[in-house]
């Protein structure tokens, strides 16, 4: 559920932790964590906050989008999955897309299209779907022939994965057929 300032104050009560402080604590815990399972849980938790517009400014302030991008370079597939999930959740906002583009996140998101983890591929498709709307340069970077070919292969693979196929078809309908 989306929140607003009034609902947030109601939820935390008089003695609750404000959202900024809570998210800062999560980021600090991630930075100080030594074991992978703890990092996975924290990134998954941060990703759950990335869908709500109320949190967008805070996430940018705390460099959480960059943290998600950094996760895409990890050998740990769970960190990659949760990192791209957080980016996908945040991509509905143009300011978040700008942050991702400025941090050179597009090539890493495109790389996620080749992941062996289904959720990672779905999140990457979703993120790229929204990011294509940001501006022409971003769209052109995403819609390179090799990327479109890979997405076309997912669109044709409905017997393997209906979710890949449907999302890939929606992507192609909106971003490729519309510009050809």
Secondary structure, 3 states (H helix, E strand, C coil): CCCCHHHHHHHHCCCCCCHHHHHHHHHHHHHHCCCHHHHHHHHHHHHHHCCCHHHHHHHHHCCHHHHHHHHCCCCCHHHHHHHHHHHHHHCCCHHHHHHHHHCCCHHHHHHHCCCCCHHHHHHHHHHHHHHCCCCHHHHHHHCCHHHHHHHHHHHCCCCCCHHHHHHHHHHHHHHHHHHC
